[in-house]
Structure formats: structure tokens, C-alpha cells
Amino acid sequence: MKSHIPRKRFGQHFLTDAVLIDAIIDLIAPQPGDTLVEIGPGLGAMTLPLLERHKPLTVIELDRDLAARLRKRDDVEVIESDVLKVDFKALAAAKGARLRVVGNLPYNISTPILFHLLDAVDDVVDQHFMLQKEVVDRMAAGPGGKDYGRLSVMLQWRYDIESVLDVPPEAFDPPPRVDSAIVRMQPLKTPPAVSPKLLGELVASAFSQRRKLLRHSLGKWLAERSYSGHFDLQRRAEEVPVDEFVALALEIQPRQ
């Protein structure tokens, strides 16, 4: 098989450490009957070990050369597409099952992918992703620190998020300039029935001036909606727990 030159525009860094790959597959723990979907299989570093434990496998690959290689296998369904254009709800409906989504996500578009998958959270069992460690730290952060922000709130209101394994740069070819980590995301069984759009606007407003007190940012947003409740605006956004942001959105929601 000819070697593949990583394409910078796709953010390609291929995982090559066999011990780490085995550890990642153990964390995913594929089971009979699972509907597994891998984003960005690349050269198959995770794909082939997954196939040793579970068949068939659906993969989403943008690089046409890599997609062509994978099509040669009869135990892999290849969706050649930009992952941001894949309708995961429709994919789950076509499979007749909720999805277990895994992958080494391109670091340059990892956050848009996470928000894209948020739209299909009800059709997902769990997600295991390799991401830039800095992003994983932000996803899993609790209030009170610099890592806690919009990404933390918008994901934690729908998922239980856990950083489960650190991965050093030398585990890849070519090595990225950052540390990586595996994150486990499990959808919450009974999430609050809040409008994602409303919560998104509220949280974006709150963190738009994160160094200032909320009365300078969120206060104006609430005033525009004639909010007359009692929400402490004498705090910074990073001090407010996820459940308080969600409760505020629920309080405002009937007014929309």
C-alpha cells in the first residue's frame, strides 16, 4: 500500500502508537449490536483494531484517497463527506439504532463538529474523541477557572463529559504541536427542556465580556427581554454553574 502524505488543509495527524491505540479501543469497549461510526478514519489506526472487535463499521472520510482505500473492505461502509454536512439523525434512522460515535477529530474544526453533533444528541449512545487537550479541558471544566466557558456550558447541559486518557504528540505522525486527550461524552438521560438556541444566545452574551461583571454583558441582554427576575449579575460568567444558566434560560423561555 502506497504511503499517504498527510494533508495540512484537512488537519491530518495520524495516530501510530500501538499501545495507546489498544488503550483507546479498550476505553470505547465496542459491544455486539453496537452501531459504530468513526469520524476521520485516516489510515485506519483506530479503524482496523475496532474491526477486530466489532463489524461492520461506518466511517466518515473527506479525503477521497483514504476513502477509496477503505471502500476495498466489505466490512466498512464509507461516507465520503465533510462531517459537518452529515445528517447524524438521518444516519441513526437509517441504521434503526442510536449511534456510538468515535474518532480522531481534525483539530482545526473540532469545536464546530462538537456543536454539529449536539443537534443529534438524542440519537447517540456515547462519543469518544481524540481532541486537543486544551479543548478537552475546556469541555470538562467546572465553574471558577479560566478553562470554563461557553463550550463547557453548551456541552455539559446535554452530556456527562470526562477526560479519560492523555495522549502525547509523539504518538502521531506528524506530531502535532499540542498535547491531545481522549474525551468520553455520554448524553444525559433527562436533560432540561430548554431551547438550545435561547441558551446559546444567553451563554454567548454572558461570556462576551468574561473579564467584566455580568451586568455589563448579560444584564443588557436580559433587559432587552424585560427580565424582572432575581439573577445575580454581580458575578463574572465563569463563576456561574451550568445549572444556573439553564435555569435562567428556562425562566425566560415562556416569554419568547
Summary of the structure (lengths in Angstrom):
residues: 256
radius of gyration: 19.9
end to end distance: 57.8
largest distance: 66.3
contacts: 760
relative contact order: 0.12
helix: 45%
strand: 20%
